[in-house]
Amino acid sequence: MIAEVIVDIATSETDRIFDYLCDGDLVVGSRVRAPFGGKVLPGFVMRIKESSQIPEARLKKVLPSSDELPALTKESLFMAEKLVKRFRVPKALTLRLFLPSEMRTGKVRELYKTFAELTVPIEKTQIRKTAKNQIGVLEYLDKHGKTDTATLNNLFPGGLSALEKKDYVRISKEKILRDPYKTVEGDGEEKTLTPDQRSAIESIEKDTRTVQLLHGITGSGKTEIYLNLIAKCLEKGQSSVFLVPEISLTPQMLSQLRARFGKNAAILHSGLSAGEKFDEWWRLRTGEAKIAIGARSAIFAPLENVGVIIIDEEHDSSYVSESAPRYSTFDVALLRAKYNGCKLVLGSATPAVETYKRAKEGEFNLITLTKRINQKPLPEILIADMRREVRRGNNSPFSLVLQEEIEKCLQKEKQAILFLNRRGYSQTVICKECGYVAKCEACDVSLTYHRDEDCLKCHYCGGRYAMLSGCPECGSRKLSYAGTGTQRIVESLQKLYPTARILRMDNDTTSGKEGHYKILKAFGERRADILVGTQMIAKGHDFPAVTLVGILDADMSLHFSDYRSGERTFQLLTQVSGRSGRAEEKGKVVLQTFDPENEVLRFATSYDYEGFYENEISLRAAMAFPPFSKIVRVLVSGDDDKKTMEALRLVYTELESLYQANTEKFLFFNKMRAPIKKIQNKYRYQVLMRLSDTSILPIIYEICAERRNRDALVSVEENPSNLS
């Protein structure tokens, strides 16, 4: 038999199928080890056939893996082919999406441990009194039962092997599952559905459209709807995919799924160890677990017979991949939903403008939830004009109204959340004499000071630098800190409220897979009064004792050079505000801004999504921005500036020819340096286009695919979520 194999090398030179001899029991989708260029490399079986056009004498034989099932399902292979065709990327690169990286390279395997147990009652054994280690093993096993051999050998050296020879103990080898979040607990009680929730579930089940948009205000009970849909799938023997935007949300959601569905829930995200990821992935592949929960990459979970795919907070920009292939999770989810004939449920209090437009026009089924399940009103939002605060001489990060509300909150023994969309102590270190700004050597971005570690960090490449004692340009010691980070906020709070217990949650305090969970668990158990955090605290969390939310820099994201800045600001403010007043007591939100008259803030403070949408969609239509056009960015990056510029020139020349031949399909076309000129020592240039007709998109992908080489990476992004 002949196996058609994709060798796992993601380069254009090897991006083709190779024929290999194979045994008759090898099946499509299996992982193999393939002799290639003097090495043995991992590969994937795409097809099996009877014969090859290449003489059999010239063919090498593949070595099968020890996997109990083919690693790639038929659906995985189908989706991979679609993605290759859509994004013009190497096949091996696309297939990598479907497997944990350490598994693909063979660096992780099943974990086995050896255990010992008694074969005869202890009273029937005959051991010399001087054989203390043998007696110790017997007594330990009699008291504790089956025990791993490493523990026994450590406590009683030599005793175990002697007892095994006498047949007093039996040694067995068992597979151990590396279970992430073993300590995660949750409330498994099924909640009584409100009439609105029941109506939403009925609408989703009865509607014939694939995509269902669940537009529900914060606290309206969307999660319970998701859990009910999953339960119905399990009853039918079907599996489910449940996606959340932030890793920080995953343990909280996992606790609810595990409490409700037991070990049927498996978790997939980048924060797991290699072994945990391997074991969770195989639990899904074998069908032992039928619910995959995780961030963006969990859309590629190896499930079969999928009954529902849920994307919570569907508007979130984290659902768009920023590495090749630069896919949108929605597009992949839609592909899976159509393959399985199942529903794709999108949930959000603030849907993406593009999504809401498609729902309003009838392409998607629109289900609206306008009431909180506790029947309480949405929290009152108070505007704090920071211009007045400065004029009053208040230079602290907290307005007087926020200080008063925090004081009241603490007196009532309630909890508060303070949101700041920055981490670290401050944004930048600046010399007052010459204007020098401390920047990363590998990236064209300013460094952030982290006071607890007394160092400067780059938030793009992770680089660390010693804190400056003086300016390296002019020698001045007059260094100032511009901007305010989460560390400085915590420090200021501790001075104002010395008895308050304060937790900080950002990328620096949540290292390790349980970092998020431990902080959220401590706050949920009322072991802190105030939680200070970045975007990861903005969505999905439910803390009944939180009655106050402070938004310290409400208008910061309004001024980004991005056509979606207004939309993102509205979404973020609505999500953060929704953390307050989720139980019996009414919540409050203090929104601090230097631009209180801004229209986006006006819509946000009145929770008027419909008004915001109508205003935003009319602006987009007038300016011909998405969804009335498509923005395409071709990003060219490389280690050598000259070679990268040469690659840009070649790509631009071909794209310009396409532009000249199709000017009526372009609204904008130009080349330029990327806003951040260098990241991780790679120089970056871009060609920006705005298309009124997307029929030429495949040609753009083709041009860029042909220009990829070892000197420069050329990638295409559609409506990029980050233009920096």
C-alpha positions as CSV (number, residue, x, y, z in Angstrom):
1,M,0.0,0.0,0.0
2,I,1.0,3.6,-0.6
3,A,0.5,6.5,1.9
4,E,0.3,10.1,0.7
5,V,2.1,12.0,3.4
6,I,2.5,15.7,4.3
7,V,5.9,16.0,6.0
8,D,5.8,18.4,9.0
9,I,8.0,21.1,7.5
10,A,6.1,24.4,7.0
11,T,8.1,25.8,4.0
12,S,6.9,26.4,0.5
13,E,9.7,24.1,-0.9
14,T,8.3,21.0,0.8
15,D,4.7,22.0,0.7
16,R,3.5,19.0,-1.3
17,I,2.5,15.4,-0.8
18,F,5.1,12.6,-0.8
19,D,4.4,8.9,-1.5
20,Y,5.7,6.3,1.0
21,L,5.3,2.6,1.3
22,C,3.2,1.6,4.3
23,D,1.6,-1.4,6.1
24,G,-2.0,-2.3,5.2
25,D,-3.4,-1.3,8.6
26,L,-2.3,2.3,8.4
27,V,-5.3,4.7,8.1
28,V,-5.9,8.2,6.9
29,G,-5.2,10.9,9.5
30,S,-2.5,8.9,11.3
31,R,0.7,10.4,12.5
32,V,3.8,8.7,11.1
33,R,7.6,9.1,11.1
34,A,8.8,9.6,7.6
35,P,12.4,9.3,6.3
36,F,13.1,12.6,4.6
37,G,16.4,14.1,3.5
38,G,18.6,12.0,5.8
39,K,16.3,12.5,8.8
40,V,13.2,11.0,10.2
41,L,10.5,13.6,10.5
42,P,6.9,13.6,11.8
43,G,4.2,13.6,9.1
44,F,0.5,13.1,8.5
45,V,-1.2,10.5,6.3
46,M,-3.6,12.4,3.9
47,R,-4.7,9.4,1.7
48,I,-4.0,5.7,1.2
49,K,-3.9,4.3,-2.4
50,E,-3.0,1.0,-4.1
51,S,-0.1,2.3,-6.3
52,S,2.2,5.2,-7.0
53,Q,3.6,6.7,-10.2
54,I,7.0,6.5,-8.6
55,P,8.8,3.1,-8.9
56,E,8.4,1.1,-5.7
57,A,12.1,0.6,-5.5
58,R,12.6,4.3,-5.0
59,L,10.0,4.6,-2.2
60,K,10.9,4.6,1.4
61,K,8.7,3.2,4.1
62,V,6.9,5.3,6.8
63,L,7.0,4.2,10.5
64,P,3.6,4.3,12.2
65,S,3.1,6.1,15.5
66,S,1.8,4.2,18.6
67,D,-1.4,6.3,18.7
68,E,-4.5,4.3,19.6
69,L,-6.6,6.4,17.0
70,P,-5.7,8.5,14.0
71,A,-4.7,11.9,15.4
72,L,-6.5,13.7,12.7
73,T,-10.3,13.1,12.2
74,K,-11.9,13.3,8.8
75,E,-13.4,16.6,9.8
76,S,-9.9,17.9,10.7
77,L,-8.6,17.0,7.3
78,F,-11.6,18.5,5.6
79,M,-11.1,21.8,7.5
80,A,-7.4,21.8,6.9
81,E,-7.9,21.6,3.1
82,K,-10.4,24.5,3.3
83,L,-8.0,26.7,5.3
84,V,-5.1,25.9,3.0
85,K,-7.2,27.0,0.0
86,R,-8.5,30.1,1.8
87,F,-5.2,31.4,3.2
88,R,-2.6,30.0,0.8
89,V,-0.4,28.8,3.6
90,P,1.7,25.5,3.7
91,K,-0.4,22.4,4.4
92,A,1.9,21.4,7.3
93,L,1.4,24.8,9.0
94,T,-2.4,24.4,8.8
95,L,-2.3,20.8,10.1
96,R,-0.4,22.0,13.2
97,L,-3.5,23.8,14.3
98,F,-5.2,20.5,15.1
99,L,-2.5,19.0,17.4
100,P,-0.7,20.2,20.6
101,S,2.8,21.3,19.5
102,E,4.6,19.0,21.9
103,M,2.6,16.0,20.8
104,R,3.4,16.8,17.2
105,T,7.1,16.9,17.8
106,G,7.0,13.8,20.0
107,K,8.2,15.6,23.1
108,V,5.3,14.4,25.3
109,R,3.7,11.0,25.8
110,E,1.3,9.3,28.1
111,L,2.4,9.3,31.8
112,Y,2.5,5.9,33.5
113,K,3.2,5.1,37.1
114,T,3.9,1.9,38.9
115,F,1.9,0.9,42.0
116,A,2.2,-1.8,44.6
117,E,-0.5,-3.5,46.5
118,L,-0.7,-6.5,48.9
119,T,-1.5,-9.9,47.5
120,V,-2.0,-11.6,50.9
121,P,-3.2,-10.3,54.2
122,I,-0.4,-8.8,56.3
123,E,-1.0,-11.4,59.1
124,K,-0.2,-14.2,56.7
125,T,3.2,-12.9,55.8
126,Q,6.4,-14.3,57.3
127,I,9.1,-11.6,57.6
128,R,12.2,-11.6,59.8
129,K,12.0,-8.9,62.5
130,T,15.3,-7.5,61.3
131,A,13.9,-6.8,57.8
132,K,12.6,-3.5,58.9
133,N,12.1,-2.0,55.4
134,Q,10.0,-5.0,54.3
135,I,7.9,-4.7,57.4
136,G,7.6,-1.0,56.8
137,V,6.3,-1.6,53.3
138,L,3.7,-4.2,54.5
139,E,2.4,-2.0,57.2
140,Y,2.2,1.1,54.9
141,L,0.3,-0.9,52.2
142,D,-2.0,-2.4,54.9
143,K,-2.9,1.1,56.2
144,H,-2.9,3.1,52.9
145,G,-3.8,0.5,50.3
146,K,-2.4,0.7,46.7
147,T,0.6,3.1,46.7
148,D,3.0,4.3,44.0
149,T,6.3,2.5,44.1
150,A,8.4,5.7,44.1
151,T,6.9,6.6,47.5
152,L,7.6,3.2,49.0
153,N,11.2,3.0,47.6
154,N,11.9,6.4,49.1
155,L,10.5,5.5,52.5
156,F,11.7,1.9,52.7
157,P,14.7,1.3,50.4
158,G,15.0,-2.3,49.1
159,G,11.9,-3.5,50.9
160,L,9.6,-3.5,48.0
161,S,11.7,-5.6,45.6
162,A,12.3,-8.2,48.3
163,L,8.5,-8.5,49.0
164,E,7.8,-8.8,45.3
165,K,10.1,-11.8,45.0
166,K,8.2,-13.4,47.8
167,D,4.9,-12.7,46.0
168,Y,3.6,-10.7,49.0
169,V,3.0,-7.6,46.8
170,R,2.0,-7.1,43.2
171,I,3.5,-4.4,41.0
172,S,1.3,-2.9,38.3
173,K,1.7,-0.1,35.7
174,E,-1.2,2.4,35.3
175,K,-1.8,5.4,33.0
176,I,-2.0,8.7,34.9
177,L,-4.1,11.6,33.6
178,R,-2.5,14.9,34.2
179,D,-5.6,16.8,35.2
180,P,-5.4,20.6,35.0
181,Y,-7.3,22.6,37.5
182,K,-7.9,19.5,39.8
183,T,-8.6,22.0,42.6
184,V,-11.3,23.8,40.6
185,E,-14.7,23.5,42.3
186,G,-18.0,24.8,41.2
187,D,-21.7,25.0,41.8
188,G,-23.4,22.2,39.9
189,E,-26.9,23.1,40.8
190,E,-29.1,23.5,37.7
191,K,-30.8,26.8,37.9
192,T,-34.5,27.4,37.1
193,L,-34.8,29.1,33.8
194,T,-36.6,32.4,33.4
195,P,-39.3,32.7,30.7
196,D,-36.8,34.8,28.6
197,Q,-34.2,32.0,28.9
198,R,-36.6,29.3,27.9
199,S,-37.8,31.4,25.0
200,A,-34.2,31.9,23.9
201,I,-33.5,28.2,24.0
202,E,-36.6,27.4,22.0
203,S,-35.7,30.0,19.4
204,I,-32.2,28.5,19.0
205,E,-33.5,25.0,18.6
206,K,-36.4,25.7,16.2
207,D,-34.7,28.3,13.9
208,T,-33.3,26.8,10.8
209,R,-30.4,29.2,10.4
210,T,-26.9,28.0,11.3
211,V,-25.8,31.2,13.2
212,Q,-27.7,32.3,16.3
213,L,-26.8,35.6,17.9
214,L,-27.7,35.8,21.6
215,H,-27.7,39.5,22.4
216,G,-28.2,39.7,26.2
217,I,-27.3,42.5,28.6
218,T,-24.7,41.7,31.3
219,G,-26.3,39.5,33.9
220,S,-29.1,38.3,31.7
221,G,-28.3,34.6,32.1
222,K,-26.5,33.8,28.8
223,T,-24.3,31.2,30.6
224,E,-27.2,29.2,31.8
225,I,-28.6,29.1,28.3
226,Y,-25.2,27.8,27.0
227,L,-25.2,25.0,29.7
228,N,-28.7,23.9,28.8
229,L,-27.8,23.7,25.1
230,I,-24.7,21.6,26.0
231,A,-26.8,19.3,28.3
232,K,-29.3,18.7,25.4
233,C,-26.4,17.7,23.2
234,L,-25.0,15.2,25.7
235,E,-28.5,13.6,26.0
236,K,-28.3,13.0,22.2
237,G,-24.7,11.6,22.4
238,Q,-23.3,14.7,20.8
239,S,-20.2,16.8,21.7
240,S,-19.9,20.6,22.2
241,V,-17.3,23.3,21.8
242,F,-17.4,26.2,24.2
243,L,-15.1,29.2,23.5
244,V,-14.3,32.1,25.8
245,P,-12.1,35.0,24.9
246,E,-9.7,35.1,27.9
247,I,-7.8,32.3,29.5
248,S,-8.7,34.0,32.8
249,L,-12.4,33.1,32.2
250,T,-11.6,29.4,31.4
251,P,-11.3,28.1,35.0
252,Q,-14.4,29.8,36.1
253,M,-16.4,28.4,33.2
254,L,-14.7,25.0,33.6
255,S,-15.8,24.9,37.3
256,Q,-19.5,25.3,36.2
257,L,-19.1,22.7,33.4
258,R,-17.4,20.2,35.6
259,A,-19.9,20.7,38.5
260,R,-22.7,20.1,36.0
261,F,-21.2,17.5,33.6
262,G,-18.3,15.9,35.6
263,K,-15.3,14.7,33.6
264,N,-17.2,15.2,30.3
265,A,-15.5,18.7,30.2
266,A,-11.9,19.0,29.0
267,I,-9.9,22.2,28.8
268,L,-7.6,23.4,26.0
269,H,-5.5,26.5,26.1
270,S,-1.9,27.6,25.9
271,G,-1.5,28.0,29.7
272,L,-1.5,24.2,30.3
273,S,1.7,22.2,30.7
274,A,2.6,20.0,27.7
275,G,1.5,16.8,29.6
276,E,-1.9,18.3,30.7
277,K,-2.6,19.5,27.1
278,F,-1.7,16.1,25.7
279,D,-4.0,14.2,28.1
280,E,-6.9,16.6,27.7
281,W,-6.6,16.5,23.9
282,W,-6.6,12.7,23.9
283,R,-9.7,12.6,26.3
284,L,-11.5,14.6,23.6
285,R,-10.2,12.5,20.7
286,T,-11.2,9.2,22.3
287,G,-14.6,10.5,23.3
288,E,-14.0,10.2,27.0
289,A,-14.7,13.9,27.2
290,K,-17.4,15.5,25.0
291,I,-17.1,19.2,25.9
292,A,-14.1,21.2,24.8
293,I,-13.7,24.5,26.6
294,G,-11.0,27.0,25.9
295,A,-9.8,30.1,24.2
296,R,-9.5,30.6,20.4
297,S,-7.4,27.4,19.6
298,A,-10.1,25.1,21.2
299,I,-12.1,25.5,18.0
300,F,-9.7,22.9,16.5
301,A,-10.6,20.4,19.3
302,P,-10.6,16.8,18.0
303,L,-14.3,16.2,18.7
304,E,-16.7,14.2,16.4
305,N,-20.4,14.6,16.0
306,V,-20.5,18.2,17.3
307,G,-24.0,19.3,18.4
308,V,-23.4,22.9,19.2
309,I,-20.5,25.5,19.0
310,I,-20.7,28.4,21.4
311,I,-18.6,31.6,21.1
312,D,-19.0,33.7,24.3
313,E,-18.2,37.4,24.0
314,E,-18.1,36.9,20.2
315,H,-17.0,40.6,19.7
316,D,-13.7,40.1,21.4
317,S,-10.6,40.8,19.2
318,S,-8.7,37.8,20.7
319,Y,-10.8,35.5,18.4
320,V,-8.7,36.6,15.5
321,S,-5.3,34.9,15.1
322,E,-2.3,37.1,14.7
323,S,0.0,34.4,13.4
324,A,-0.2,32.4,10.2
325,P,-2.7,31.3,9.2
326,R,-4.4,34.5,10.3
327,Y,-7.9,33.0,10.7
328,S,-11.0,34.4,12.3
329,T,-12.4,31.9,14.9
330,F,-15.9,32.7,13.6
331,D,-15.0,31.5,10.1
332,V,-13.6,28.3,11.4
333,A,-16.5,27.7,13.7
334,L,-19.0,28.3,10.8
335,L,-17.1,25.8,8.7
336,R,-17.4,23.2,11.6
337,A,-21.0,24.0,12.2
338,K,-21.9,23.5,8.6
339,Y,-19.9,20.2,8.4
340,N,-21.7,18.9,11.5
341,G,-25.1,20.4,10.6
342,C,-25.2,22.0,14.1
343,K,-25.9,25.5,15.5
344,L,-23.2,28.2,16.0
345,V,-24.3,30.3,19.0
346,L,-22.7,33.7,19.4
347,G,-23.2,35.5,22.7
348,S,-22.5,39.1,23.7
349,A,-23.9,42.1,25.5
350,T,-22.2,44.2,22.8
351,P,-22.0,42.3,19.5
352,A,-19.5,43.3,16.9
353,V,-21.0,45.9,14.5
354,E,-20.5,43.5,11.5
355,T,-22.3,40.6,13.4
356,Y,-25.2,42.7,14.5
357,K,-25.7,44.1,11.0
358,R,-25.9,40.5,9.6
359,A,-28.4,39.6,12.3
360,K,-30.6,42.7,11.7
361,E,-30.7,41.9,8.0
362,G,-31.9,38.3,8.8
363,E,-28.8,36.3,7.9
364,F,-28.5,35.3,11.5
365,N,-31.2,34.6,14.0
366,L,-31.3,37.4,16.6
367,I,-32.4,36.6,20.1
368,T,-32.5,39.5,22.6
369,L,-32.4,39.4,26.4
370,T,-33.2,42.8,27.9
371,K,-33.6,41.9,31.6
372,R,-31.1,40.8,34.3
373,I,-32.1,37.4,35.8
374,N,-32.2,39.0,39.3
375,Q,-34.7,41.6,37.9
376,K,-32.4,44.4,39.2
377,P,-31.6,47.4,37.0
378,L,-28.3,47.9,35.4
379,P,-25.8,49.8,37.6
380,E,-26.0,53.6,37.7
381,I,-23.0,55.2,35.9
382,L,-21.6,58.4,37.3
383,I,-19.4,60.5,35.1
384,A,-16.3,62.0,36.7
385,D,-14.9,64.9,34.6
386,M,-11.1,64.6,35.2
387,R,-10.5,68.1,33.7
388,R,-12.3,69.6,36.7
389,E,-10.4,67.3,39.1
390,V,-7.1,68.7,37.7
391,R,-8.4,72.3,38.0
392,R,-9.3,71.6,41.6
393,G,-5.7,70.5,42.2
394,N,-6.6,66.8,42.5
395,N,-3.6,65.0,40.8
396,S,-4.3,61.6,42.2
397,P,-5.6,58.8,39.8
398,F,-8.9,58.9,41.7
399,S,-11.6,61.5,41.3
400,L,-13.3,62.8,44.5
401,V,-16.5,61.0,43.6
402,L,-14.7,57.7,43.2
403,Q,-12.9,58.2,46.5
404,E,-16.2,58.8,48.2
405,E,-17.8,55.7,46.6
406,I,-14.9,53.5,47.6
407,E,-15.2,54.7,51.2
408,K,-19.0,53.9,51.2
409,C,-18.4,50.5,49.7
410,L,-15.8,49.6,52.3
411,Q,-18.0,50.8,55.1
412,K,-20.8,48.6,53.9
413,E,-18.3,45.7,53.7
414,K,-19.0,45.3,50.0
415,Q,-16.4,44.8,47.2
416,A,-15.1,47.1,44.5
417,I,-13.4,46.5,41.1
418,L,-11.1,49.2,39.6
419,F,-10.3,48.8,35.9
420,L,-7.2,50.2,34.3
421,N,-6.2,49.1,30.8
422,R,-2.5,49.1,31.6
423,R,-0.1,47.0,33.7
424,G,3.1,47.8,35.4
425,Y,3.9,50.9,37.5
426,S,3.8,53.4,34.7
427,Q,3.7,53.5,30.9
428,T,7.1,55.1,30.1
429,V,10.3,56.5,31.7
430,I,11.1,59.9,30.2
431,C,14.1,62.2,30.8
432,K,12.9,65.7,31.7
433,E,16.0,67.3,30.4
434,C,16.4,65.9,26.8
435,G,13.1,64.0,26.3
436,Y,14.8,60.6,26.0
437,V,12.3,57.7,26.3
438,A,13.5,54.3,27.4
439,K,12.8,51.8,24.5
440,C,13.2,48.1,23.9
441,E,16.3,47.2,21.9
442,A,14.4,44.5,20.0
443,C,11.1,46.3,19.5
444,D,10.3,49.9,18.5
445,V,8.2,50.4,21.7
446,S,8.7,52.2,25.0
447,L,9.5,50.1,28.1
448,T,7.2,49.9,31.1
449,Y,8.5,50.3,34.6
450,H,7.6,47.4,37.0
451,R,8.3,48.7,40.5
452,D,8.0,45.4,42.5
453,E,10.8,43.9,40.4
454,D,12.5,47.3,39.9
455,C,13.0,46.7,36.2
456,L,11.9,47.9,32.8
457,K,9.9,45.4,30.7
458,C,8.8,45.2,27.0
459,H,5.2,44.0,26.7
460,Y,5.8,42.8,23.2
461,C,8.8,40.5,23.4
462,G,9.1,40.1,27.2
463,G,12.6,41.7,27.3
464,R,13.8,42.9,30.7
465,Y,16.2,45.8,31.4
466,A,17.7,47.2,34.6
467,M,16.0,50.4,35.8
468,L,17.9,53.5,34.8
469,S,19.7,55.6,37.4
470,G,20.2,58.4,34.9
471,C,19.5,59.3,31.3
472,P,21.9,57.4,28.9
473,E,21.7,60.3,26.4
474,C,22.5,63.3,28.5
475,G,23.3,61.9,31.9
476,S,20.5,63.7,33.8
477,R,19.0,62.1,36.8
478,K,15.7,63.9,36.3
479,L,13.6,60.9,35.1
480,S,9.8,61.0,35.2
481,Y,7.2,58.3,34.9
482,A,4.5,59.0,32.3
483,G,1.1,57.3,32.6
484,T,-0.2,55.2,35.4
485,G,-0.1,51.4,35.7
486,T,-1.9,48.9,37.9
487,Q,1.0,48.7,40.4
488,R,0.9,52.5,41.0
489,I,-2.9,52.3,41.4
490,V,-2.5,49.6,44.1
491,E,0.2,51.7,45.9
492,S,-2.1,54.8,45.8
493,L,-5.1,52.8,47.1
494,Q,-3.1,51.4,50.0
495,K,-2.1,55.0,51.1
496,L,-5.8,56.1,50.9
497,Y,-7.3,53.0,52.5
498,P,-4.6,51.4,54.6
499,T,-7.0,48.7,56.1
500,A,-8.4,47.6,52.7
501,R,-7.3,44.3,51.3
502,I,-6.3,44.8,47.7
503,L,-5.6,42.2,44.9
504,R,-4.0,43.0,41.6
505,M,-4.8,41.1,38.4
506,D,-2.8,41.6,35.2
507,N,-0.3,39.6,33.1
508,D,2.4,40.0,35.8
509,T,0.4,38.6,38.7
510,T,-1.2,35.7,36.8
511,S,1.8,33.6,35.7
512,G,1.2,29.9,35.9
513,K,-1.9,28.1,34.7
514,E,-3.8,28.7,38.0
515,G,-2.7,32.3,38.4
516,H,-6.0,33.7,37.2
517,Y,-8.1,31.2,39.2
518,K,-6.3,31.7,42.5
519,I,-6.8,35.5,42.4
520,L,-10.5,35.2,41.2
521,K,-11.1,32.5,43.9
522,A,-9.7,34.7,46.6
523,F,-11.7,37.7,45.5
524,G,-14.9,35.5,45.2
525,E,-14.4,34.2,48.7
526,R,-14.2,37.8,50.0
527,R,-10.6,37.6,51.0
528,A,-10.1,41.0,49.4
529,D,-12.1,44.2,49.3
530,I,-10.8,45.7,46.1
531,L,-9.6,44.1,42.8
532,V,-7.5,46.2,40.5
533,G,-7.0,44.8,37.0
534,T,-6.7,45.1,33.3
535,Q,-8.9,43.8,30.5
536,M,-8.9,40.3,32.0
537,I,-11.3,41.4,34.8
538,A,-13.6,43.2,32.4
539,K,-15.8,40.3,31.2
540,G,-17.6,37.2,32.3
541,H,-16.9,37.3,36.0
542,D,-19.8,37.2,38.5
543,F,-19.1,38.4,42.0
544,P,-22.3,39.0,44.0
545,A,-20.6,41.3,46.6
546,V,-19.3,43.8,44.0
547,T,-21.4,46.9,44.2
548,L,-18.8,49.4,42.8
549,V,-16.8,49.5,39.6
550,G,-14.3,52.3,38.9
551,I,-13.1,52.9,35.3
552,L,-10.0,55.0,35.6
553,D,-9.2,55.8,32.0
554,A,-12.5,55.4,30.2
555,D,-11.5,57.3,27.1
556,M,-8.0,55.9,26.6
557,S,-9.0,53.6,23.8
558,L,-11.1,56.2,22.0
559,H,-8.1,57.9,20.6
560,F,-6.4,54.9,18.9
561,S,-5.9,55.3,15.2
562,D,-8.4,52.5,14.4
563,Y,-11.8,52.8,12.8
564,R,-13.1,50.4,15.6
565,S,-11.8,52.6,18.5
566,G,-15.4,53.8,19.3
567,E,-16.8,50.3,19.1
568,R,-14.1,48.9,21.3
569,T,-14.5,51.6,23.9
570,F,-18.3,51.1,24.0
571,Q,-17.8,47.3,24.4
572,L,-15.2,47.6,27.1
573,L,-17.1,50.1,29.2
574,T,-20.3,48.1,29.0
575,Q,-18.5,44.9,29.9
576,V,-16.7,46.4,32.9
577,S,-19.8,48.1,34.1
578,G,-21.7,44.8,34.0
579,R,-19.5,43.4,36.9
580,S,-21.3,45.7,39.4
581,G,-24.6,45.0,41.1
582,R,-25.1,41.3,40.0
583,A,-26.8,40.3,43.3
584,E,-29.4,42.0,45.5
585,E,-27.9,45.4,46.0
586,K,-27.9,47.9,43.2
587,G,-24.5,48.6,41.7
588,K,-22.7,51.8,40.8
589,V,-20.1,52.6,38.2
590,V,-17.8,55.7,38.3
591,L,-16.5,56.5,34.8
592,Q,-13.5,58.8,34.8
593,T,-12.9,60.7,31.6
594,F,-11.2,63.8,30.1
595,D,-13.9,63.8,27.3
596,P,-17.3,63.6,29.1
597,E,-19.2,65.0,26.0
598,N,-18.0,62.2,23.8
599,E,-20.9,60.5,21.9
600,V,-19.6,57.0,22.5
601,L,-19.5,57.6,26.3
602,R,-23.0,59.0,26.2
603,F,-24.3,55.8,24.6
604,A,-22.3,53.7,27.1
605,T,-23.6,55.4,30.2
606,S,-27.2,54.8,29.1
607,Y,-26.5,51.2,28.0
608,D,-27.9,52.1,24.6
609,Y,-26.4,49.5,22.3
610,E,-29.1,50.1,19.7
611,G,-28.4,53.8,19.6
612,F,-24.7,53.2,19.5
613,Y,-25.1,50.7,16.6
614,E,-27.3,53.0,14.5
615,N,-24.8,55.9,15.0
616,E,-21.7,53.7,14.3
617,I,-23.2,52.0,11.2
618,S,-24.1,55.3,9.6
619,L,-20.6,56.6,10.2
620,R,-19.1,53.4,8.7
621,A,-21.4,53.7,5.7
622,A,-20.5,57.3,5.1
623,M,-16.8,56.6,5.4
624,A,-17.0,53.2,3.5
625,F,-15.3,51.3,6.4
626,P,-16.1,47.7,7.2
627,P,-18.7,46.1,6.9
628,F,-19.1,48.3,3.8
629,S,-15.6,47.5,2.6
630,K,-12.7,45.2,3.6
631,I,-9.4,46.4,4.9
632,V,-6.5,44.2,3.9
633,R,-3.0,44.6,5.3
634,V,0.0,42.8,3.8
635,L,2.7,42.7,6.5
636,V,6.3,42.1,5.5
637,S,8.7,41.3,8.3
638,G,12.3,40.0,8.5
639,D,15.6,40.1,10.5
640,D,17.5,42.2,7.9
641,D,16.1,45.6,7.1
642,K,17.4,45.8,3.5
643,K,16.2,42.3,2.6
644,T,12.8,43.0,4.2
645,M,12.5,46.3,2.2
646,E,13.4,44.3,-1.0
647,A,10.7,41.8,-0.2
648,L,8.3,44.6,0.3
649,R,9.3,46.2,-3.1
650,L,8.7,42.9,-4.9
651,V,5.3,42.4,-3.3
652,Y,4.3,46.0,-3.7
653,T,5.2,45.9,-7.4
654,E,2.8,43.0,-8.1
655,L,0.1,44.4,-5.9
656,E,0.4,47.8,-7.6
657,S,-0.1,46.1,-11.0
658,L,-3.2,44.4,-9.6
659,Y,-4.4,47.8,-8.3
660,Q,-3.8,49.6,-11.6
661,A,-5.8,46.9,-13.4
662,N,-8.7,47.0,-10.9
663,T,-8.8,50.6,-9.6
664,E,-12.6,50.4,-9.3
665,K,-12.3,47.7,-6.7
666,F,-10.0,49.7,-4.4
667,L,-10.9,52.5,-2.1
668,F,-7.3,52.9,-0.8
669,F,-3.9,51.5,-1.7
670,N,-0.4,52.5,-0.2
671,K,2.8,51.1,1.3
672,M,4.4,52.3,4.5
673,R,6.4,51.3,7.6
674,A,4.3,49.6,10.2
675,P,3.4,51.9,13.1
676,I,5.7,49.7,15.3
677,K,8.7,49.5,13.1
678,K,10.3,46.6,14.8
679,I,9.1,43.8,17.1
680,Q,11.3,41.0,18.4
681,N,14.2,42.2,16.2
682,K,12.1,41.9,13.1
683,Y,11.7,44.9,10.8
684,R,8.1,45.5,9.7
685,Y,6.6,47.1,6.6
686,Q,3.1,47.0,5.3
687,V,0.8,47.5,2.3
688,L,-2.6,48.8,3.3
689,M,-5.6,48.4,1.0
690,R,-9.3,49.0,1.4
691,L,-11.4,47.0,-1.0
692,S,-15.0,47.7,-2.2
693,D,-15.0,44.4,-4.1
694,T,-13.4,41.3,-2.4
695,S,-13.3,39.1,-5.6
696,I,-9.6,40.0,-5.9
697,L,-8.7,38.7,-2.4
698,P,-7.6,35.2,-3.7
699,I,-5.2,37.0,-6.1
700,I,-3.7,39.0,-3.2
701,Y,-3.2,35.9,-1.2
702,E,-1.6,34.2,-4.2
703,I,0.8,37.1,-4.8
704,C,1.9,37.1,-1.2
705,A,2.3,33.3,-1.0
706,E,4.6,33.4,-4.0
707,R,6.8,36.1,-2.4
708,R,7.4,34.3,0.9
709,N,11.1,33.3,1.4
710,R,13.7,32.7,4.1
711,D,14.5,36.4,4.3
712,A,11.1,37.8,4.9
713,L,7.7,36.6,6.1
714,V,4.8,38.0,4.0
715,S,1.3,37.7,5.7
716,V,-2.2,38.8,4.8
717,E,-4.7,40.1,7.3
718,E,-8.3,40.9,6.6
719,N,-9.9,43.6,8.8
720,P,-7.0,43.3,11.2
721,S,-7.9,43.7,14.9
722,N,-4.5,45.4,15.5
723,L,-2.9,47.7,13.0
724,S,0.2,48.4,15.1
